[in-house]
Amino acid sequence: MKHPASREFYAYWDEKRAGAAAPERSDLAPDQVRHLLGDIFVLSYDALAEYPFRVAGTRMCALLGRDLKGQSFTSLFRDADREEIKDILGIVAEETQATVVGVTALAPDETRIHLELLLLPFSARSHSPVSLTGSLAPLSPIEGPQTYGTLKDFSVTSWRHLQQDRNRPRALRKWSLIRGLTVYEGLR
């Protein structure tokens, strides 16, 4: 990861998962990462709605010039990259695999702005919708206010899954779903 905000948010997420594949959504406290909230978002894992934003930080909304809540995440990307970003989102959510993505966006003057996208899964819970979190931050300062609110045509330039320590013992969570049935998260 190149951006300090990505590294810090990943470290916080990693600490909160406490050996599990991913933390529960309720494990992350916004006040502990208050200075990063402008770059952080939460997506609903809903392929039919193209992964709508549940929450988006103020800096992220400023880059795009609008409130993103309820809008499709994949619609930010140009048509040629939408299937790839959908595949990446699927891997993050379904395989609980943290991923960092290099992204470029087009500014009004046709210059490319380089951004870093961090995608982090939440632990799936019964009777709760699946969601994931992440951050989006420019890799270099954006020059001039004319660029804000006008980034478009996001494209994927690179991506990689972040290696998690698979040798560390995983924390088991016991869930009693219905009487007589117990599910243990963390076993394969």
N, C-alpha and C positions, 0 to 999 in steps of 0.2 A: 504494500500500500504506500502511496506517495503522499497523500494529504494527511496532515496531522489530525484533523477532525475524524477522518476514517480510522486511523490507528487508535485514537482514544476511544471512539465509540465501540470499535471491535473489542478492545481490551475490557471495557465495561461489560459488554454483552458476554464475553468469555468468562469473566469473573462471576456473573450472575447465573450462568448455566451450571456452575458448580459440578462439573464432571458429566452432566447429562448431555445429550446431543444438542439441546437448545433450551434456553430458559422459557418459562411460561411468560405470557405477556404481562401478567401482574407482578412479575419479579423485577421488572425495569421501572425505576422511579424517575420521573422527569426532572425532579429537583436536583438529582445527582449529576445530570448532564445538561443542566440549564443553559450553559454557554454554547452547547452544540445544537440546541433545539431548532434553530433557524434552518439547519441543513437536514434535519431528520424528518422522515415520513413513515407512515404505516399504510400498507396496502391490504386490501381484502383479496384473498386467494380465490378469485371467481373468474374463471376463464371466459365464461359467456359474456360477462360485463367488461372483459378485458382489464381485469385487475384494478378496480377503482381505488382512488385514494380515500382512506378513512381520515387521515390527518396529514397535513404538509406544513413544514416550517416556513417562517416568513421570508427567509432569504431565498428559498426555493420558489415560493410564489412570486417573489419580486423578479427573479430571473425570467419567469414565464409571463409575468404581467397579469396574473389572475389568481383567484382562489382555486385551488385544485381539488378540494373536497368533493368526492363523488365523481370526479372525472376519470377517464381511462388513463392508466399509466402507459400502456402500450401505444396509445395514440400520439404520444410525444415523439415516437420514433418514425423515421421514414418507412415507407411500405417495404422496402427491401430488407429491413432489419427487424420487422415486427415478429416474424416467426422465430428468429434467433432469440430475441429477448423473452418471448413466451416460453421457449424451451429452457432458458436460464432460470426464469421464475419458477417453473415446474420443478427443476432440480433443487433449487433452494428450499421450496416449501415441502416437497414430497420426500426428499432424501435428507432433509435438515442439514444442508451443506452451505456454509457461508461462502459467498462469492464476491469478488471485486471485479468491476467492469470498467474498462476505459471507454469513454463516450466523447464524441464531439458533437457540437451543435453549431448551426449556422447563425451568424449575427447579421444584422441588416446590411452591413457593408460587404457581405459575402465572405468574411473571414471566419475561420473555424475557431471555436472556443473549445478548449480541452477541459473535460470534467472527469471526476472520479465518482463512480456509483458503487456503493457498498450495499449488498443485500444480505440480510440476516434473518434466519427463520425463527419462529416461535414454536415451542412445543405444542403439539396438537392436543386439544382437550375435547373430551366428549361433550356434546351439546353446546359447543362453541364454534363459531366460524373460524376457519383456518386463516391466519394472517401472517404477514411478514413485515419486517421493518428494514430500514436502511438510511443511507444518507447520500446526498448529491452535492458535491462541492467543486467549484472551479479550481483547476490546478495552478492557475496564475491569476493575479488580480485582474478584474475586468475593467478596462479603460473606458471611462466616460459613461454618464447616465443614459445615453441613447441606447446602449446595449441592453440595459435592464428592460424586461418585459417584452423582449422581441426575439429571444432565442427560439429556434425552430429546427425541424429536420434532424433530430437526434440520430446518431448512428453509432453502432457498436464497433470499436476499433480493436479491442482485445478483452479477454476475460480469463479469470482463473479461479479455481476453487481454493479456498484457504485451508491448508492442512491443519486438521485438528489432531490432537494427541490421542491416537486410538489405543495406546498402551495404558493410559491412565484408567483406573477402574471407574466405571460409570455409576452414577448415583441412581438407584432404583426408586421409582415412585409408585406407590401402591394406590390404585383407584378401585373402589368398589362401585361398579356401575349399577348392578341390580343384585338383589339378594341371591346368593349362591354363585355369583360370577365375580372373580377378581382379576384385574388386568395389571400386569407389572410393566411399566415403561422401562426400556433400557435393555431388554433381553432380545436376542434374535433367535 
